[in-house]
Amino acid sequence: MDNTIYITDENGKEIKMNILFTFDYDDDRYVIVYEDGKDDDLYPFKYDEDGHLFAVEDEEELSIVNEVLSAFEGDDEE
């Protein structure tokens, strides 16, 4: 399975991103990605059944993403 996607930035440049993980919350699907070679900066997106990505900007959704990330990072420490 390929864990790589390409995201086009606002300047039209394609950026190679790696998928850290995906998760579902209620009826929404989320993916956490990081730029190839830069795993310190994580970017959350929502995605639909067609694979279209949407930036997560809502404070409540960002809070949910942060909770899941904290749980994920806690799993690595065990």
N, CA, C and O atoms as a Tripos MOL2 file, in Angstrom:
@<TRIPOS>MOLECULE
protein
  312   311    78     0     0
PROTEIN
NO_CHARGES

@<TRIPOS>ATOM
      1 N           0.8400   -1.1800    0.0000 N.3       1 MET1
      2 CA          0.0000    0.0000    0.0000 C.3       1 MET1
      3 C           0.8870    1.2460    0.0000 C.2       1 MET1
      4 O           1.8370    1.3530    0.7760 O.2       1 MET1
      5 N           0.5570    2.1800   -0.8840 N.am      2 ASP2
      6 CA          1.3160    3.4140   -0.9940 C.3       2 ASP2
      7 C           0.7510    4.4370   -0.0200 C.2       2 ASP2
      8 O          -0.4430    4.7390   -0.0520 O.2       2 ASP2
      9 N           1.5980    4.9640    0.8350 N.am      3 ASN3
     10 CA          1.1800    5.9460    1.8290 C.3       3 ASN3
     11 C           1.6080    7.3500    1.4380 C.2       3 ASN3
     12 O           1.8930    8.1790    2.3020 O.2       3 ASN3
     13 N           1.6560    7.6210    0.1310 N.am      4 THR4
     14 CA          2.0910    8.9110   -0.3660 C.3       4 THR4
     15 C           0.9690    9.5590   -1.1610 C.2       4 THR4
     16 O           0.2830    8.8990   -1.9420 O.2       4 THR4
     17 N           0.7880   10.8690   -0.9500 N.am      5 ILE5
     18 CA         -0.1340   11.6390   -1.7650 C.3       5 ILE5
     19 C           0.5850   12.9190   -2.1780 C.2       5 ILE5
     20 O           1.5960   13.2970   -1.5860 O.2       5 ILE5
     21 N           0.0600   13.5670   -3.1820 N.am      6 TYR6
     22 CA          0.6020   14.8460   -3.6380 C.3       6 TYR6
     23 C          -0.4670   15.9030   -3.4410 C.2       6 TYR6
     24 O          -1.6130   15.7370   -3.8570 O.2       6 TYR6
     25 N          -0.0710   16.9900   -2.8000 N.am      7 ILE7
     26 CA         -0.9750   18.1000   -2.5480 C.3       7 ILE7
     27 C          -0.4550   19.3030   -3.3130 C.2       7 ILE7
     28 O           0.7400   19.5960   -3.2790 O.2       7 ILE7
     29 N          -1.3440   20.0000   -4.0010 N.am      8 THR8
     30 CA         -0.9520   21.1890   -4.7420 C.3       8 THR8
     31 C          -1.1390   22.4040   -3.8490 C.2       8 THR8
     32 O          -2.2270   22.6330   -3.3220 O.2       8 THR8
     33 N          -0.0710   23.1850   -3.6810 N.am      9 ASP9
     34 CA         -0.1610   24.3700   -2.8250 C.3       9 ASP9
     35 C          -0.7870   25.5340   -3.5910 C.2       9 ASP9
     36 O          -1.1460   25.3980   -4.7610 O.2       9 ASP9
     37 N          -0.9150   26.6810   -2.9160 N.am     10 GLU10
     38 CA         -1.5790   27.8430   -3.5120 C.3      10 GLU10
     39 C          -0.8250   28.4120   -4.7070 C.2      10 GLU10
     40 O          -1.3880   29.2010   -5.4660 O.2      10 GLU10
     41 N           0.4380   28.0300   -4.8900 N.am     11 ASN11
     42 CA          1.2300   28.4940   -6.0350 C.3      11 ASN11
     43 C           1.2440   27.4840   -7.1820 C.2      11 ASN11
     44 O           1.9140   27.6930   -8.1930 O.2      11 ASN11
     45 N           0.5020   26.3900   -7.0190 N.am     12 GLY12
     46 CA          0.4350   25.3740   -8.0530 C.3      12 GLY12
     47 C           1.5410   24.3380   -7.9900 C.2      12 GLY12
     48 O           1.6450   23.4890   -8.8750 O.2      12 GLY12
     49 N           2.3640   24.3950   -6.9620 N.am     13 LYS13
     50 CA          3.4610   23.4390   -6.8000 C.3      13 LYS13
     51 C           2.9410   22.1780   -6.1140 C.2      13 LYS13
     52 O           2.2280   22.2570   -5.1140 O.2      13 LYS13
     53 N           3.3040   21.0080   -6.6610 N.am     14 GLU14
     54 CA          2.9300   19.7470   -6.0360 C.3      14 GLU14
     55 C           3.9370   19.4020   -4.9480 C.2      14 GLU14
     56 O           5.1480   19.4570   -5.1580 O.2      14 GLU14
     57 N           3.4110   19.0460   -3.7890 N.am     15 ILE15
     58 CA          4.2470   18.6870   -2.6450 C.3      15 ILE15
     59 C           3.9610   17.2340   -2.2840 C.2      15 ILE15
     60 O           2.8090   16.8410   -2.0980 O.2      15 ILE15
     61 N           5.0260   16.4480   -2.1880 N.am     16 LYS16
     62 CA          4.8790   15.0450   -1.8080 C.3      16 LYS16
     63 C           4.6320   14.9800   -0.3100 C.2      16 LYS16
     64 O           5.4100   15.5130    0.4810 O.2      16 LYS16
     65 N           3.5460   14.3230    0.0740 N.am     17 MET17
     66 CA          3.1830   14.1740    1.4740 C.3      17 MET17
     67 C           3.0450   12.6900    1.7890 C.2      17 MET17
     68 O           2.6260   11.8910    0.9520 O.2      17 MET17
     69 N           3.4090   12.3480    3.0150 N.am     18 ASN18
     70 CA          3.2460   10.9860    3.5130 C.3      18 ASN18
     71 C           2.0670   10.9450    4.4710 C.2      18 ASN18
     72 O           1.8640   11.8600    5.2690 O.2      18 ASN18
     73 N           1.3080    9.8900    4.3820 N.am     19 ILE19
     74 CA          0.1640    9.7130    5.2730 C.3      19 ILE19
     75 C           0.6500    9.0760    6.5630 C.2      19 ILE19
     76 O           1.2000    7.9750    6.5530 O.2      19 ILE19
     77 N           0.4430    9.7750    7.6780 N.am     20 LEU20
     78 CA          0.7890    9.2200    8.9800 C.3      20 LEU20
     79 C          -0.2850    8.2220    9.4030 C.2      20 LEU20
     80 O           0.0190    7.0810    9.7510 O.2      20 LEU20
     81 N          -1.5570    8.6640    9.3690 N.am     21 PHE21
     82 CA         -2.6820    7.7750    9.6310 C.3      21 PHE21
     83 C          -3.9850    8.4640    9.2540 C.2      21 PHE21
     84 O          -4.0260    9.6750    9.0360 O.2      21 PHE21
     85 N          -5.0260    7.6850    9.1840 N.am     22 THR22
     86 CA         -6.3780    8.1980    8.9430 C.3      22 THR22
     87 C          -7.2490    7.7790   10.1180 C.2      22 THR22
     88 O          -6.9440    6.8180   10.8240 O.2      22 THR22
     89 N          -8.3340    8.5140   10.3150 N.am     23 PHE23
     90 CA         -9.3020    8.1170   11.3330 C.3      23 PHE23
     91 C         -10.6650    8.6930   10.9930 C.2      23 PHE23
     92 O         -10.7780    9.6810   10.2680 O.2      23 PHE23
     93 N         -11.6870    8.0620   11.5250 N.am     24 ASP24
     94 CA        -13.0680    8.5170   11.3680 C.3      24 ASP24
     95 C         -13.5520    9.0750   12.6910 C.2      24 ASP24
     96 O         -13.2200    8.5560   13.7570 O.2      24 ASP24
     97 N         -14.3340   10.1280   12.6140 N.am     25 TYR25
     98 CA        -14.9650   10.6910   13.8090 C.3      25 TYR25
     99 C         -16.3630   11.1070   13.4060 C.2      25 TYR25
    100 O         -16.5370   11.9150   12.4940 O.2      25 TYR25
    101 N         -17.3500   10.5650   14.0740 N.am     26 ASP26
    102 CA        -18.7540   10.7240   13.6790 C.3      26 ASP26
    103 C         -18.8660   10.3050   12.2170 C.2      26 ASP26
    104 O         -18.5010    9.1810   11.8720 O.2      26 ASP26
    105 N         -19.3550   11.1730   11.3680 N.am     27 ASP27
    106 CA        -19.4980   10.8300    9.9570 C.3      27 ASP27
    107 C         -18.3820   11.4150    9.0940 C.2      27 ASP27
    108 O         -18.4680   11.3740    7.8670 O.2      27 ASP27
    109 N         -17.3510   11.9520    9.7120 N.am     28 ASP28
    110 CA        -16.2650   12.5910    8.9740 C.3      28 ASP28
    111 C         -15.0170   11.7100    8.9540 C.2      28 ASP28
    112 O         -14.7700   10.9300    9.8740 O.2      28 ASP28
    113 N         -14.2440   11.8550    7.8890 N.am     29 ARG29
    114 CA        -12.9830   11.1160    7.7390 C.3      29 ARG29
    115 C         -11.8370   12.1240    7.7430 C.2      29 ARG29
    116 O         -11.9250   13.1900    7.1340 O.2      29 ARG29
    117 N         -10.7740   11.7670    8.4340 N.am     30 TYR30
    118 CA         -9.6180   12.6490    8.5510 C.3      30 TYR30
    119 C          -8.3590   11.8920    8.1540 C.2      30 TYR30
    120 O          -8.2680   10.6720    8.2960 O.2      30 TYR30
    121 N          -7.3840   12.6570    7.6500 N.am     31 VAL31
    122 CA         -6.0740   12.1160    7.3390 C.3      31 VAL31
    123 C          -5.0390   13.0900    7.8930 C.2      31 VAL31
    124 O          -5.1810   14.3060    7.7670 O.2      31 VAL31
    125 N          -4.0060   12.5410    8.5000 N.am     32 ILE32
    126 CA         -2.8920   13.3370    9.0160 C.3      32 ILE32
    127 C          -1.7070   13.0570    8.1010 C.2      32 ILE32
    128 O          -1.3140   11.9060    7.9120 O.2      32 ILE32
    129 N          -1.1420   14.1240    7.5340 N.am     33 VAL33
    130 CA         -0.0290   13.9690    6.6000 C.3      33 VAL33
    131 C           1.1550   14.8320    7.0240 C.2      33 VAL33
    132 O           1.0200   15.7610    7.8190 O.2      33 VAL33
    133 N           2.3070   14.5000    6.4740 N.am     34 TYR34
    134 CA          3.5000   15.3210    6.6840 C.3      34 TYR34
    135 C           4.3030   15.3330    5.3940 C.2      34 TYR34
    136 O           4.2760   14.3870    4.6060 O.2      34 TYR34
    137 N           5.0190   16.4380    5.2050 N.am     35 GLU35
    138 CA          5.8120   16.5890    3.9970 C.3      35 GLU35
    139 C           6.9630   15.6010    4.0100 C.2      35 GLU35
    140 O           7.5720   15.3490    5.0500 O.2      35 GLU35
    141 N           7.2480   15.0540    2.8590 N.am     36 ASP36
    142 CA          8.3130   14.0720    2.7240 C.3      36 ASP36
    143 C           9.6050   14.6270    3.3100 C.2      36 ASP36
    144 O          10.0900   15.6700    2.8710 O.2      36 ASP36
    145 N          10.1630   13.9350    4.2960 N.am     37 GLY37
    146 CA         11.4040   14.3410    4.9270 C.3      37 GLY37
    147 C          11.2470   15.3470    6.0520 C.2      37 GLY37
    148 O          12.2390   15.7470    6.6600 O.2      37 GLY37
    149 N          10.0220   15.7650    6.3430 N.am     38 LYS38
    150 CA          9.7850   16.7690    7.3920 C.3      38 LYS38
    151 C           8.6690   16.2800    8.3140 C.2      38 LYS38
    152 O           7.5740   16.8420    8.3170 O.2      38 LYS38
    153 N           8.9420   15.2450    9.0900 N.am     39 ASP39
    154 CA          7.8850   14.6460    9.9020 C.3      39 ASP39
    155 C           7.5910   15.3950   11.1980 C.2      39 ASP39
    156 O           6.8020   14.9180   12.0140 O.2      39 ASP39
    157 N           8.2090   16.5590   11.4040 N.am     40 ASP40
    158 CA          7.8930   17.3680   12.5850 C.3      40 ASP40
    159 C           6.6340   18.2160   12.3890 C.2      40 ASP40
    160 O           5.9910   18.6030   13.3640 O.2      40 ASP40
    161 N           6.2810   18.5060   11.1390 N.am     41 ASP41
    162 CA          5.1120   19.3230   10.8340 C.3      41 ASP41
    163 C           4.0040   18.4430   10.2930 C.2      41 ASP41
    164 O           4.1110   17.8930    9.1970 O.2      41 ASP41
    165 N           2.9340   18.3110   11.0720 N.am     42 LEU42
    166 CA          1.8030   17.4820   10.6790 C.3      42 LEU42
    167 C           0.6500   18.3550   10.2130 C.2      42 LEU42
    168 O           0.4020   19.4230   10.7720 O.2      42 LEU42
    169 N          -0.0540   17.8930    9.1840 N.am     43 TYR43
    170 CA         -1.1660   18.6450    8.6090 C.3      43 TYR43
    171 C          -2.4200   17.7750    8.5830 C.2      43 TYR43
    172 O          -2.4110   16.6950    7.9940 O.2      43 TYR43
    173 N          -3.4970   18.2360    9.2160 N.am     44 PRO44
    174 CA         -4.7440   17.4780    9.1870 C.3      44 PRO44
    175 C          -5.6480   17.9430    8.0390 C.2      44 PRO44
    176 O          -5.7310   19.1330    7.7380 O.2      44 PRO44
    177 N          -6.3120   16.9890    7.4140 N.am     45 PHE45
    178 CA         -7.3010   17.2710    6.3830 C.3      45 PHE45
    179 C          -8.5060   16.3750    6.6030 C.2      45 PHE45
    180 O          -8.3820   15.2630    7.1170 O.2      45 PHE45
    181 N          -9.6640   16.8650    6.2140 N.am     46 LYS46
    182 CA        -10.8390   16.0130    6.0840 C.3      46 LYS46
    183 C         -10.8350   15.5290    4.6460 C.2      46 LYS46
    184 O         -10.2860   16.1890    3.7640 O.2      46 LYS46
    185 N         -11.4470   14.3780    4.4110 N.am     47 TYR47
    186 CA        -11.5760   13.9250    3.0320 C.3      47 TYR47
    187 C         -12.9260   13.2590    2.8310 C.2      47 TYR47
    188 O         -13.5300   12.7310    3.7650 O.2      47 TYR47
    189 N         -13.3820   13.2980    1.5800 N.am     48 ASP48
    190 CA        -14.6760   12.7070    1.2610 C.3      48 ASP48
    191 C         -14.4850   11.3630    0.5670 C.2      48 ASP48
    192 O         -13.3560   10.9100    0.3770 O.2      48 ASP48
    193 N         -15.5940   10.7300    0.1920 N.am     49 GLU49
    194 CA        -15.5280    9.3940   -0.3980 C.3      49 GLU49
    195 C         -14.8320    9.3830   -1.7560 C.2      49 GLU49
    196 O         -14.4270    8.3240   -2.2350 O.2      49 GLU49
    197 N         -14.6910   10.5580   -2.3820 N.am     50 ASP50
    198 CA        -13.9870   10.6510   -3.6570 C.3      50 ASP50
    199 C         -12.5090   10.9870   -3.4840 C.2      50 ASP50
    200 O         -11.7760   11.0940   -4.4660 O.2      50 ASP50
    201 N         -12.0690   11.1540   -2.2290 N.am     51 GLY51
    202 CA        -10.6700   11.4440   -1.9540 C.3      51 GLY51
    203 C         -10.2980   12.9190   -1.9960 C.2      51 GLY51
    204 O          -9.1170   13.2600   -1.9350 O.2      51 GLY51
    205 N         -11.2900   13.7940   -2.1010 N.am     52 HIS52
    206 CA        -11.0110   15.2290   -2.0910 C.3      52 HIS52
    207 C         -10.6460   15.6760   -0.6770 C.2      52 HIS52
    208 O         -11.3000   15.2940    0.2930 O.2      52 HIS52
    209 N          -9.6020   16.4830   -0.5720 N.am     53 LEU53
    210 CA         -9.1250   16.9640    0.7230 C.3      53 LEU53
    211 C          -9.6720   18.3450    1.0340 C.2      53 LEU53
    212 O          -9.8610   19.1710    0.1410 O.2      53 LEU53
    213 N          -9.9270   18.5850    2.3220 N.am     54 PHE54
    214 CA        -10.4160   19.8610    2.8070 C.3      54 PHE54
    215 C          -9.6300   20.2280    4.0660 C.2      54 PHE54
    216 O          -9.4960   19.4160    4.9810 O.2      54 PHE54
    217 N          -9.1190   21.4420    4.1020 N.am     55 ALA55
    218 CA         -8.3480   21.8940    5.2620 C.3      55 ALA55
    219 C          -9.2220   21.8730    6.5110 C.2      55 ALA55
    220 O         -10.4020   22.2180    6.4580 O.2      55 ALA55
    221 N          -8.6440   21.4710    7.6150 N.am     56 VAL56
    222 CA         -9.3350   21.4960    8.9060 C.3      56 VAL56
    223 C          -9.0130   22.8380    9.5520 C.2      56 VAL56
    224 O          -7.8790   23.0810    9.9670 O.2      56 VAL56
    225 N         -10.0140   23.7030    9.6340 N.am     57 GLU57
    226 CA         -9.8110   25.0440   10.1760 C.3      57 GLU57
    227 C         -10.7070   25.3520   11.3660 C.2      57 GLU57
    228 O         -10.4430   26.2860   12.1230 O.2      57 GLU57
    229 N         -11.7660   24.5690   11.5320 N.am     58 ASP58
    230 CA        -12.7040   24.7650   12.6280 C.3      58 ASP58
    231 C         -12.0330   24.4050   13.9550 C.2      58 ASP58
    232 O         -11.4020   23.3540   14.0680 O.2      58 ASP58
    233 N         -12.1690   25.2730   14.9540 N.am     59 GLU59
    234 CA        -11.5130   25.0600   16.2460 C.3      59 GLU59
    235 C         -11.9430   23.7490   16.9100 C.2      59 GLU59
    236 O         -11.1190   23.0580   17.5090 O.2      59 GLU59
    237 N         -13.2130   23.4120   16.8080 N.am     60 GLU60
    238 CA        -13.7000   22.1690   17.4110 C.3      60 GLU60
    239 C         -13.0750   20.9530   16.7220 C.2      60 GLU60
    240 O         -12.6710   19.9970   17.3840 O.2      60 GLU60
    241 N         -13.0010   20.9990   15.4000 N.am     61 GLU61
    242 CA        -12.3820   19.8900   14.6720 C.3      61 GLU61
    243 C         -10.8870   19.7990   14.9680 C.2      61 GLU61
    244 O         -10.3500   18.7010   15.1150 O.2      61 GLU61
    245 N         -10.2170   20.9380   15.0560 N.am     62 LEU62
    246 CA         -8.7930   20.9310   15.3990 C.3      62 LEU62
    247 C          -8.5670   20.3320   16.7790 C.2      62 LEU62
    248 O          -7.5710   19.6450   17.0030 O.2      62 LEU62
    249 N          -9.4800   20.5880   17.6990 N.am     63 SER63
    250 CA         -9.3870   20.0120   19.0270 C.3      63 SER63
    251 C          -9.4950   18.4890   18.9670 C.2      63 SER63
    252 O          -8.7530   17.7800   19.6480 O.2      63 SER63
    253 N         -10.4130   17.9980   18.1580 N.am     64 ILE64
    254 CA        -10.5840   16.5470   17.9790 C.3      64 ILE64
    255 C          -9.3170   15.9470   17.3930 C.2      64 ILE64
    256 O          -8.8310   14.9210   17.8680 O.2      64 ILE64
    257 N          -8.7800   16.5880   16.3590 N.am     65 VAL65
    258 CA         -7.5530   16.1110   15.7240 C.3      65 VAL65
    259 C          -6.4080   16.0710   16.7380 C.2      65 VAL65
    260 O          -5.6510   15.1010   16.7820 O.2      65 VAL65
    261 N          -6.2840   17.1120   17.5440 N.am     66 ASN66
    262 CA         -5.2110   17.1620   18.5410 C.3      66 ASN66
    263 C          -5.3530   16.0550   19.5830 C.2      66 ASN66
    264 O          -4.3550   15.4810   20.0190 O.2      66 ASN66
    265 N          -6.5880   15.7550   19.9840 N.am     67 GLU67
    266 CA         -6.8160   14.6480   20.9280 C.3      67 GLU67
    267 C          -6.3660   13.3200   20.3310 C.2      67 GLU67
    268 O          -5.7030   12.5230   20.9940 O.2      67 GLU67
    269 N          -6.7310   13.0930   19.0750 N.am     68 VAL68
    270 CA         -6.3520   11.8410   18.4150 C.3      68 VAL68
    271 C          -4.8390   11.7740   18.2470 C.2      68 VAL68
    272 O          -4.2400   10.7190   18.4540 O.2      68 VAL68
    273 N          -4.2160   12.8860   17.8740 N.am     69 LEU69
    274 CA         -2.7540   12.9110   17.7440 C.3      69 LEU69
    275 C          -2.0710   12.6110   19.0700 C.2      69 LEU69
    276 O          -1.0850   11.8750   19.1150 O.2      69 LEU69
    277 N          -2.5920   13.1770   20.1370 N.am     70 SER70
    278 CA         -2.0210   12.9160   21.4660 C.3      70 SER70
    279 C          -2.1160   11.4480   21.8230 C.2      70 SER70
    280 O          -1.1690   10.8730   22.3600 O.2      70 SER70
    281 N          -3.2550   10.8360   21.5270 N.am     71 ALA71
    282 CA         -3.4280    9.4030   21.7920 C.3      71 ALA71
    283 C          -2.4790    8.5860   20.9260 C.2      71 ALA71
    284 O          -1.8930    7.6100   21.3950 O.2      71 ALA71
    285 N          -2.3250    8.9790   19.6640 N.am     72 PHE72
    286 CA         -1.4300    8.2770   18.7460 C.3      72 PHE72
    287 C           0.0080    8.3710   19.2370 C.2      72 PHE72
    288 O           0.7170    7.3650   19.2630 O.2      72 PHE72
    289 N           0.4410    9.5460   19.6200 N.am     73 GLU73
    290 CA          1.8010    9.7520   20.1100 C.3      73 GLU73
    291 C           2.0170    8.9940   21.4200 C.2      73 GLU73
    292 O           3.1170    8.5020   21.6750 O.2      73 GLU73
    293 N           0.9830    8.8940   22.2490 N.am     74 GLY74
    294 CA          1.0780    8.1240   23.4830 C.3      74 GLY74
    295 C           1.2840    6.6480   23.2180 C.2      74 GLY74
    296 O           1.9540    5.9660   23.9920 O.2      74 GLY74
    297 N           0.7090    6.1430   22.1220 N.am     75 ASP75
    298 CA          0.8960    4.7370   21.7380 C.3      75 ASP75
    299 C           2.3390    4.4430   21.4130 C.2      75 ASP75
    300 O           2.8230    3.3430   21.6780 O.2      75 ASP75
    301 N           3.0490    5.4240   20.8330 N.am     76 ASP76
    302 CA          4.4560    5.2230   20.4770 C.3      76 ASP76
    303 C           5.3370    5.0840   21.7050 C.2      76 ASP76
    304 O           6.3740    4.4240   21.6490 O.2      76 ASP76
    305 N           4.9400    5.6960   22.8130 N.am     77 GLU77
    306 CA          5.7680    5.6960   24.0150 C.3      77 GLU77
    307 C           5.6500    4.4140   24.8080 C.2      77 GLU77
    308 O           6.4910    4.1380   25.6640 O.2      77 GLU77
    309 N           4.6250    3.6270   24.5410 N.am     78 GLU78
    310 CA          4.4050    2.3940   25.3160 C.3      78 GLU78
    311 C           5.2420    1.2600   24.7890 C.2      78 GLU78
    312 O           5.1830    0.1510   25.3200 O.2      78 GLU78
@<TRIPOS>BOND
     1     1     2 1
     2     2     3 1
     3     3     4 2
     4     3     5 am
     5     5     6 1
     6     6     7 1
     7     7     8 2
     8     7     9 am
     9     9    10 1
    10    10    11 1
    11    11    12 2
    12    11    13 am
    13    13    14 1
    14    14    15 1
    15    15    16 2
    16    15    17 am
    17    17    18 1
    18    18    19 1
    19    19    20 2
    20    19    21 am
    21    21    22 1
    22    22    23 1
    23    23    24 2
    24    23    25 am
    25    25    26 1
    26    26    27 1
    27    27    28 2
    28    27    29 am
    29    29    30 1
    30    30    31 1
    31    31    32 2
    32    31    33 am
    33    33    34 1
    34    34    35 1
    35    35    36 2
    36    35    37 am
    37    37    38 1
    38    38    39 1
    39    39    40 2
    40    39    41 am
    41    41    42 1
    42    42    43 1
    43    43    44 2
    44    43    45 am
    45    45    46 1
    46    46    47 1
    47    47    48 2
    48    47    49 am
    49    49    50 1
    50    50    51 1
    51    51    52 2
    52    51    53 am
    53    53    54 1
    54    54    55 1
    55    55    56 2
    56    55    57 am
    57    57    58 1
    58    58    59 1
    59    59    60 2
    60    59    61 am
    61    61    62 1
    62    62    63 1
    63    63    64 2
    64    63    65 am
    65    65    66 1
    66    66    67 1
    67    67    68 2
    68    67    69 am
    69    69    70 1
    70    70    71 1
    71    71    72 2
    72    71    73 am
    73    73    74 1
    74    74    75 1
    75    75    76 2
    76    75    77 am
    77    77    78 1
    78    78    79 1
    79    79    80 2
    80    79    81 am
    81    81    82 1
    82    82    83 1
    83    83    84 2
    84    83    85 am
    85    85    86 1
    86    86    87 1
    87    87    88 2
    88    87    89 am
    89    89    90 1
    90    90    91 1
    91    91    92 2
    92    91    93 am
    93    93    94 1
    94    94    95 1
    95    95    96 2
    96    95    97 am
    97    97    98 1
    98    98    99 1
    99    99   100 2
   100    99   101 am
   101   101   102 1
   102   102   103 1
   103   103   104 2
   104   103   105 am
   105   105   106 1
   106   106   107 1
   107   107   108 2
   108   107   109 am
   109   109   110 1
   110   110   111 1
   111   111   112 2
   112   111   113 am
   113   113   114 1
   114   114   115 1
   115   115   116 2
   116   115   117 am
   117   117   118 1
   118   118   119 1
   119   119   120 2
   120   119   121 am
   121   121   122 1
   122   122   123 1
   123   123   124 2
   124   123   125 am
   125   125   126 1
   126   126   127 1
   127   127   128 2
   128   127   129 am
   129   129   130 1
   130   130   131 1
   131   131   132 2
   132   131   133 am
   133   133   134 1
   134   134   135 1
   135   135   136 2
   136   135   137 am
   137   137   138 1
   138   138   139 1
   139   139   140 2
   140   139   141 am
   141   141   142 1
   142   142   143 1
   143   143   144 2
   144   143   145 am
   145   145   146 1
   146   146   147 1
   147   147   148 2
   148   147   149 am
   149   149   150 1
   150   150   151 1
   151   151   152 2
   152   151   153 am
   153   153   154 1
   154   154   155 1
   155   155   156 2
   156   155   157 am
   157   157   158 1
   158   158   159 1
   159   159   160 2
   160   159   161 am
   161   161   162 1
   162   162   163 1
   163   163   164 2
   164   163   165 am
   165   165   166 1
   166   166   167 1
   167   167   168 2
   168   167   169 am
   169   169   170 1
   170   170   171 1
   171   171   172 2
   172   171   173 am
   173   173   174 1
   174   174   175 1
   175   175   176 2
   176   175   177 am
   177   177   178 1
   178   178   179 1
   179   179   180 2
   180   179   181 am
   181   181   182 1
   182   182   183 1
   183   183   184 2
   184   183   185 am
   185   185   186 1
   186   186   187 1
   187   187   188 2
   188   187   189 am
   189   189   190 1
   190   190   191 1
   191   191   192 2
   192   191   193 am
   193   193   194 1
   194   194   195 1
   195   195   196 2
   196   195   197 am
   197   197   198 1
   198   198   199 1
   199   199   200 2
   200   199   201 am
   201   201   202 1
   202   202   203 1
   203   203   204 2
   204   203   205 am
   205   205   206 1
   206   206   207 1
   207   207   208 2
   208   207   209 am
   209   209   210 1
   210   210   211 1
   211   211   212 2
   212   211   213 am
   213   213   214 1
   214   214   215 1
   215   215   216 2
   216   215   217 am
   217   217   218 1
   218   218   219 1
   219   219   220 2
   220   219   221 am
   221   221   222 1
   222   222   223 1
   223   223   224 2
   224   223   225 am
   225   225   226 1
   226   226   227 1
   227   227   228 2
   228   227   229 am
   229   229   230 1
   230   230   231 1
   231   231   232 2
   232   231   233 am
   233   233   234 1
   234   234   235 1
   235   235   236 2
   236   235   237 am
   237   237   238 1
   238   238   239 1
   239   239   240 2
   240   239   241 am
   241   241   242 1
   242   242   243 1
   243   243   244 2
   244   243   245 am
   245   245   246 1
   246   246   247 1
   247   247   248 2
   248   247   249 am
   249   249   250 1
   250   250   251 1
   251   251   252 2
   252   251   253 am
   253   253   254 1
   254   254   255 1
   255   255   256 2
   256   255   257 am
   257   257   258 1
   258   258   259 1
   259   259   260 2
   260   259   261 am
   261   261   262 1
   262   262   263 1
   263   263   264 2
   264   263   265 am
   265   265   266 1
   266   266   267 1
   267   267   268 2
   268   267   269 am
   269   269   270 1
   270   270   271 1
   271   271   272 2
   272   271   273 am
   273   273   274 1
   274   274   275 1
   275   275   276 2
   276   275   277 am
   277   277   278 1
   278   278   279 1
   279   279   280 2
   280   279   281 am
   281   281   282 1
   282   282   283 1
   283   283   284 2
   284   283   285 am
   285   285   286 1
   286   286   287 1
   287   287   288 2
   288   287   289 am
   289   289   290 1
   290   290   291 1
   291   291   292 2
   292   291   293 am
   293   293   294 1
   294   294   295 1
   295   295   296 2
   296   295   297 am
   297   297   298 1
   298   298   299 1
   299   299   300 2
   300   299   301 am
   301   301   302 1
   302   302   303 1
   303   303   304 2
   304   303   305 am
   305   305   306 1
   306   306   307 1
   307   307   308 2
   308   307   309 am
   309   309   310 1
   310   310   311 1
   311   311   312 2
@<TRIPOS>SUBSTRUCTURE
     1 MET1         2 RESIDUE 1 A MET
     2 ASP2         6 RESIDUE 1 A ASP
     3 ASN3        10 RESIDUE 1 A ASN
     4 THR4        14 RESIDUE 1 A THR
     5 ILE5        18 RESIDUE 1 A ILE
     6 TYR6        22 RESIDUE 1 A TYR
     7 ILE7        26 RESIDUE 1 A ILE
     8 THR8        30 RESIDUE 1 A THR
     9 ASP9        34 RESIDUE 1 A ASP
    10 GLU10       38 RESIDUE 1 A GLU
    11 ASN11       42 RESIDUE 1 A ASN
    12 GLY12       46 RESIDUE 1 A GLY
    13 LYS13       50 RESIDUE 1 A LYS
    14 GLU14       54 RESIDUE 1 A GLU
    15 ILE15       58 RESIDUE 1 A ILE
    16 LYS16       62 RESIDUE 1 A LYS
    17 MET17       66 RESIDUE 1 A MET
    18 ASN18       70 RESIDUE 1 A ASN
    19 ILE19       74 RESIDUE 1 A ILE
    20 LEU20       78 RESIDUE 1 A LEU
    21 PHE21       82 RESIDUE 1 A PHE
    22 THR22       86 RESIDUE 1 A THR
    23 PHE23       90 RESIDUE 1 A PHE
    24 ASP24       94 RESIDUE 1 A ASP
    25 TYR25       98 RESIDUE 1 A TYR
    26 ASP26      102 RESIDUE 1 A ASP
    27 ASP27      106 RESIDUE 1 A ASP
    28 ASP28      110 RESIDUE 1 A ASP
    29 ARG29      114 RESIDUE 1 A ARG
    30 TYR30      118 RESIDUE 1 A TYR
    31 VAL31      122 RESIDUE 1 A VAL
    32 ILE32      126 RESIDUE 1 A ILE
    33 VAL33      130 RESIDUE 1 A VAL
    34 TYR34      134 RESIDUE 1 A TYR
    35 GLU35      138 RESIDUE 1 A GLU
    36 ASP36      142 RESIDUE 1 A ASP
    37 GLY37      146 RESIDUE 1 A GLY
    38 LYS38      150 RESIDUE 1 A LYS
    39 ASP39      154 RESIDUE 1 A ASP
    40 ASP40      158 RESIDUE 1 A ASP
    41 ASP41      162 RESIDUE 1 A ASP
    42 LEU42      166 RESIDUE 1 A LEU
    43 TYR43      170 RESIDUE 1 A TYR
    44 PRO44      174 RESIDUE 1 A PRO
    45 PHE45      178 RESIDUE 1 A PHE
    46 LYS46      182 RESIDUE 1 A LYS
    47 TYR47      186 RESIDUE 1 A TYR
    48 ASP48      190 RESIDUE 1 A ASP
    49 GLU49      194 RESIDUE 1 A GLU
    50 ASP50      198 RESIDUE 1 A ASP
    51 GLY51      202 RESIDUE 1 A GLY
    52 HIS52      206 RESIDUE 1 A HIS
    53 LEU53      210 RESIDUE 1 A LEU
    54 PHE54      214 RESIDUE 1 A PHE
    55 ALA55      218 RESIDUE 1 A ALA
    56 VAL56      222 RESIDUE 1 A VAL
    57 GLU57      226 RESIDUE 1 A GLU
    58 ASP58      230 RESIDUE 1 A ASP
    59 GLU59      234 RESIDUE 1 A GLU
    60 GLU60      238 RESIDUE 1 A GLU
    61 GLU61      242 RESIDUE 1 A GLU
    62 LEU62      246 RESIDUE 1 A LEU
    63 SER63      250 RESIDUE 1 A SER
    64 ILE64      254 RESIDUE 1 A ILE
    65 VAL65      258 RESIDUE 1 A VAL
    66 ASN66      262 RESIDUE 1 A ASN
    67 GLU67      266 RESIDUE 1 A GLU
    68 VAL68      270 RESIDUE 1 A VAL
    69 LEU69      274 RESIDUE 1 A LEU
    70 SER70      278 RESIDUE 1 A SER
    71 ALA71      282 RESIDUE 1 A ALA
    72 PHE72      286 RESIDUE 1 A PHE
    73 GLU73      290 RESIDUE 1 A GLU
    74 GLY74      294 RESIDUE 1 A GLY
    75 ASP75      298 RESIDUE 1 A ASP
    76 ASP76      302 RESIDUE 1 A ASP
    77 GLU77      306 RESIDUE 1 A GLU
    78 GLU78      310 RESIDUE 1 A GLU
